[in-house]
């Protein structure tokens, strides 16, 4: 794209009021792409952008932050640099976005400091999913105390993208996992990824896990559900073990019995990976993403893709999210 081009147009999905994504999300097909960049800014052409629960919550107005409206959703994605006014990037670089970047669009302009340059040859669909789930899994395993090799973690929502990343990372780090799921049909697939044990998320599954652990012996518990499921995880922790909540898929609060706090000193924590990205030193953040990108390139850390859609077919993409047979992520490929 040359500076003297008379005009360039892209496309995007836009929200002008908070509400049900099916009702408030709109497609706009002739958006002017600015060819004048402020110092440090980079224009990126989007190759792929996932549809995440955080995106839907943001559109609904129920997420932890509310963008000013009108807004283009999209918390992560992969793209290629088309213009750069940053010394760190040049045309043709493949990048991912480390901060909210309005990625449900054909193009977006962001500060170069919010980008991470990818190694050559990384699949753009896998790269587009790198920011949130793999980094969340990495921080769950590394951000709450050292885990010894052979140690145990327990997690609910065991078939989710984050938990699948936890399973793959823990496998390679020598950490043993117990994952709780809703359907027995996924047992074999998760074990194929490296899960040590998979149980149904119910009292019987809890009892089976306790037998495997030899009592309450897990060092960490990763909760993305809440309610009774979160409590069952808590009861599997050893003394001074940590219970980390990073999601609320069950939309039920985490209730903590007094005895677990007083007599077992259970540590109750939370994780929002966006806060870690914002607050951690830049070298630490980039080091983690370099590690994760290398694992993706080597094929040892992969996320399943269910389907891809152009921006124009956003209604079909949203419908696919609700399909009972869906397996993996839905992504936009502008």
C-alpha positions, 0 to 999 in steps of 0.5 A: 500500500503506497502513501500516494494511493487515493484511497483504500477501503476495508471491511469490519464488524461494528457494535454501536450499542451493547446487547445480544451479539446477534442483534447489535453486531453489524457488517460494514463493507467500505471502511476507509483505511487511513494511510497516515500513521502516527509515530510508532503505529503499524497498519496490519492486515488481519489474516485470522481472528477468533471468536472468544467468549470475552468478545461476546461478553464485551459486545453484551456489555458484561465484560470487565472492560467496556470499550467506547462505542462504536467499536469493532470487537476482537481481542486477538488475531494474527496479521501481516504488516502493510505499513509501519511507522515503528522501528520494530516492524516492517512491511511483511512481518507476521504479528499477533496482537497483545492488547485489544486491537479491533481484529474483527476487521480486514485491517487495524492500526495499533501501536507497535508496542502492542504487537509481537513478531512471529517466527516464520512459517507459523500457521496463521490460524494457530497464531491467531489463537496464541494470545489468550488460551496458551498464555492463560494456560502458561500463567496458570502453570507458572504464576502461582508457585513452582510445580515440581515434576510429577506434581498434580494439578486438577481442572474443570472445563477440561475440554475447553481450549485453555484446559487443552493447552494446560494438558499439552504444556503440563505433559511436556513439563512433567506435571500430571493432570486430572481434568473434569469434563461433562461428556465421556465422549472426550475422554479418549481425545484428551488422553491422546493430548497427554491428560493423565486422568479424565473424569466426569465433573460430578461427585463420582468423578471427584471420588475417583480423582481423590483415589488417584491422588491418594487423598487431597494432594493436588498443588493447583486447581484451575477453575473456569466453572464456579459453583459446586464444580469449583468446590469439588476442585478445592477439596482436592487441594493439599494444604496451602494449595492454590485454587485459581479462577480464570473463568465463570462458564457456569455463571455461579459464584465460588463459595469457600467453606471456612474450614478450607481456609482456616484448617487447610490454608487454601489460597484462593486466587484469580487470573486475567491474562490481559492484566498480566500482559499489561503489568508484567515486564515487556521482556517477560511477556515476549519471552513467554510468547516466544516460548509458546510460538516455538511450541506451536511451530514444533506441533506440540501445542495446538488448538483445534479449529472447528470452522472459519468464516468471512466477516460477511458471514458473521451470523453464520459464525455466531450460530456455529458457536451454539452448534452442539457438534462444534469442536474447536474454535470459530474464526473470522478470516477477512 
